[in-house]
Amino acid sequence: MKLNHDSTTLEWQEKARQFAETELIPHEVEAEMNEGRLPDDVSRRHREMAIELGFSRMDVAPEYGGLGLRTVDQVAVWEQLGRVTNALCWCFAEPQAWMFEACSADQLERYVLPMMRGGRKECYAITESESGSDVVVETTARRDGDSYRLDGEKWFVTSANLADFLWVQAKLADGPHAGSDSLFLVDSDTPGIEVLRTPGFSHTFDHHHQEIRLDGVRVPGQNRVGAEGDGMAYSHSWFRRERLMIAARDCGAAARLIEEATEWARQREVAGEKLVDKQMVQAMLADSVTDWWASRLITFEAAEAHDRGEDVKSLHARCSIAKLYASEAAYRIADRAVQIFVGRG
Ligand SMILES: Cc1cc2nc3c(=O)[nH]c(=O)nc-3n(C[C@H](O)[C@H](O)[C@H](O)COP(=O)(O)OP(=O)(O)OC[C@H]3O[C@@H](n4cnc5c(N)ncnc54)[C@H](O)[C@@H]3O)c2cc1C
C-alpha cells in the first residue's frame, strides 16, 4: 500500500527496509534461541550501521547535528524496523525533539547528545506498583541542599538492564511545588539504586523490564529537567512519541505477519488443495489486510498532523488512538497468522 508519501518518505522507508531485511532479520532465530542476545560484535555492527544511516538523529534539529526529519519520515522508518522480531531494531538510542526544549545545555552535552552518537543509553522510569494508566507517582524527591534525595520503587523499566542512565519521574516532597512532579536524569550506577526483580515477559528480548528500588538516591540539582513541577508535561511528550512509534512498529509487524502467513498458505497443501484456496483462510487474510490498512491510515495521519502543527491535545489523542488501534489490530493479525501456521506457528 502506498499512502500519499513523497519521494523523501519513500527513500527513508527503503533505507530502513533494507537494514531490517539484510542486517536484522537474518539474526532473529539466533536471538530467539539465546534469550534475545546477539554476539557483541554483531550488536556493535547493528548499532554503528543504524547511527551511520541516521536513525539516531532523526528527531534532532540540524543545529545540534541532527537531521530534523518530518514525523511522517520517522514513522516510515519505525514502521519498517517493526518488521523485525526480538526487539533487534532497538540497537540504537534516539534523542527526542522535546528533550532539546526541556534539558539544559549541560544536560544535552552529558546525556542527550551522547545518545545520538552511540555513547549512552537511556531508560524511562514512571510506572510504580500502584501507578499505571493513572500515572500518580509516589516516588518522592526531597530537596537536600544542592541536591535531591529520591526514594521509591519503579516497575517495568524497559531497557534498564542495558541503560547507563534513567529518566525518573518523582513527586516533590517539599518546597513551593510540593505534590507536583519533576523529572530527573539519574546515572544507573548512583548509590541506592537496586534491581529488585526482572519479571518474565512473553517475548524474547535482551531489553528487560525491571523493577527498581531507589533508596536515598542523591541526584544533583543540575540533573533536574526543567523547572520544579514540569515533570508531567515532559513525560506526556515522551508518551506521545512512544505511542506513535509503537503504532508504526505495529504496522510493520502486521505487514510481515500477513506476508509470512500468505506465503505459507500458498505452499501448504491439505487434502490436495492449497491452504490459500480455502475460503476460511482467504477470509482471515482479508480481515488482516483490512486491519493493517486501517492501522496505517490512522498512524500516518497522526504523523502528518504533527507535521501540520496541530495543537498538542489533538496530537495526544491521535497518538493514543494510533497505539490503541494498531496494537490491537496487530494482535488480531498475529492470532490469525498462528491459526494459518497452526503447529508451526
Ligand atoms: C512491555 C511493557 C513495557 C513497559 N515499559 C515501561 C517503561 O519503560 N517505563 C515505565 O514507566 N513503564 C513501562 N511499562 C508500564 C506501562 O506503562 C503500564 O503497564 C501501563 O501504564 C498500564 O498500567 P498498569 O499495568 O498498572 O495497568 P492498570 O492501570 O492497572 O490497568 C489495568 C486495566 O484497567 C483499565 N483501566 C485503567 N484505568 C481505567 C479507567 N479509568 N476506566 C476504565 N478502565 C481503566 C486499563 O485499560 C487496563 O485494561 C511497560 C509495560 C509493558 C507491558
The ligand as a MOL file (V3000), in Angstrom:
LIG
                    3D

  0  0  0     0  0            999 V3000
M  V30 BEGIN CTAB
M  V30 COUNTS 53 58 0 0 0
M  V30 BEGIN ATOM
M  V30 1 C 6.1760 -4.3050 27.6060 0
M  V30 2 C 5.9830 -3.1730 28.5720 0
M  V30 3 C 6.9530 -2.1870 28.6740 0
M  V30 4 C 6.8070 -1.1380 29.5820 0
M  V30 5 N 7.8060 -0.1970 29.6750 0
M  V30 6 C 7.6980 0.7820 30.6060 0
M  V30 7 C 8.7600 1.7330 30.7620 0
M  V30 8 O 9.7620 1.7030 30.0520 0
M  V30 9 N 8.6260 2.6670 31.7290 0
M  V30 10 C 7.5320 2.7440 32.5370 0
M  V30 11 O 7.4890 3.6240 33.3840 0
M  V30 12 N 6.5020 1.8680 32.4020 0
M  V30 13 C 6.5600 0.8910 31.4650 0
M  V30 14 N 5.5370 -0.0220 31.3130 0
M  V30 15 C 4.3580 0.0780 32.1650 0
M  V30 16 C 3.1250 0.6220 31.4350 0
M  V30 17 O 3.2930 1.9960 31.2400 0
M  V30 18 C 1.9120 0.2830 32.2940 0
M  V30 19 O 1.7570 -1.1160 32.2510 0
M  V30 20 C 0.6860 0.9890 31.7870 0
M  V30 21 O 0.7500 2.3620 32.1160 0
M  V30 22 C -0.6090 0.4000 32.3780 0
M  V30 23 O -0.5340 0.3790 33.7560 0
M  V30 24 P -0.8750 -0.9580 34.5850 0
M  V30 25 O -0.0830 -2.0920 34.0090 0
M  V30 26 O -0.7120 -0.6400 36.0280 0
M  V30 27 O -2.3950 -1.2550 34.2620 0
M  V30 28 P -3.6560 -0.5830 35.0100 0
M  V30 29 O -3.5100 0.8860 35.0140 0
M  V30 30 O -3.8420 -1.2740 36.3400 0
M  V30 31 O -4.8170 -1.0030 34.0400 0
M  V30 32 C -5.4780 -2.2790 34.1600 0
M  V30 33 C -6.7150 -2.2780 33.2740 0
M  V30 34 O -7.6330 -1.2990 33.7260 0
M  V30 35 C -8.0280 -0.4600 32.6450 0
M  V30 36 N -8.2650 0.8910 33.1680 0
M  V30 37 C -7.3530 1.7220 33.7390 0
M  V30 38 N -7.9310 2.8930 34.0550 0
M  V30 39 C -9.2280 2.8010 33.6850 0
M  V30 40 C -10.3390 3.6900 33.7330 0
M  V30 41 N -10.2180 4.9150 34.2480 0
M  V30 42 N -11.5100 3.2580 33.2520 0
M  V30 43 C -11.6400 2.0040 32.7340 0
M  V30 44 N -10.6380 1.1300 32.6430 0
M  V30 45 C -9.4450 1.5180 33.1120 0
M  V30 46 C -6.8500 -0.4940 31.6890 0
M  V30 47 O -7.2480 -0.1880 30.3470 0
M  V30 48 C -6.4120 -1.9380 31.8070 0
M  V30 49 O -7.2050 -2.7760 30.9830 0
M  V30 50 C 5.6540 -1.0780 30.4070 0
M  V30 51 C 4.6610 -2.0660 30.2980 0
M  V30 52 C 4.8230 -3.1000 29.3920 0
M  V30 53 C 3.7510 -4.1480 29.2940 0
M  V30 END ATOM
M  V30 BEGIN BOND
M  V30 1 1 1 2
M  V30 2 1 2 3
M  V30 3 2 2 52
M  V30 4 2 3 4
M  V30 5 1 4 5
M  V30 6 1 4 50
M  V30 7 2 5 6
M  V30 8 1 6 7
M  V30 9 1 6 13
M  V30 10 2 7 8
M  V30 11 1 7 9
M  V30 12 1 9 10
M  V30 13 2 10 11
M  V30 14 1 10 12
M  V30 15 2 12 13
M  V30 16 1 13 14
M  V30 17 1 14 15
M  V30 18 1 14 50
M  V30 19 1 15 16
M  V30 20 1 16 17
M  V30 21 1 16 18
M  V30 22 1 18 19
M  V30 23 1 18 20
M  V30 24 1 20 21
M  V30 25 1 20 22
M  V30 26 1 22 23
M  V30 27 1 23 24
M  V30 28 2 24 25
M  V30 29 1 24 26
M  V30 30 1 24 27
M  V30 31 1 27 28
M  V30 32 2 28 29
M  V30 33 1 28 30
M  V30 34 1 28 31
M  V30 35 1 31 32
M  V30 36 1 32 33
M  V30 37 1 33 34
M  V30 38 1 33 48
M  V30 39 1 34 35
M  V30 40 1 35 36
M  V30 41 1 35 46
M  V30 42 1 36 37
M  V30 43 1 36 45
M  V30 44 2 37 38
M  V30 45 1 38 39
M  V30 46 1 39 40
M  V30 47 2 39 45
M  V30 48 1 40 41
M  V30 49 2 40 42
M  V30 50 1 42 43
M  V30 51 2 43 44
M  V30 52 1 44 45
M  V30 53 1 46 47
M  V30 54 1 46 48
M  V30 55 1 48 49
M  V30 56 2 50 51
M  V30 57 1 51 52
M  V30 58 1 52 53
M  V30 END BOND
M  V30 END CTAB
M  END
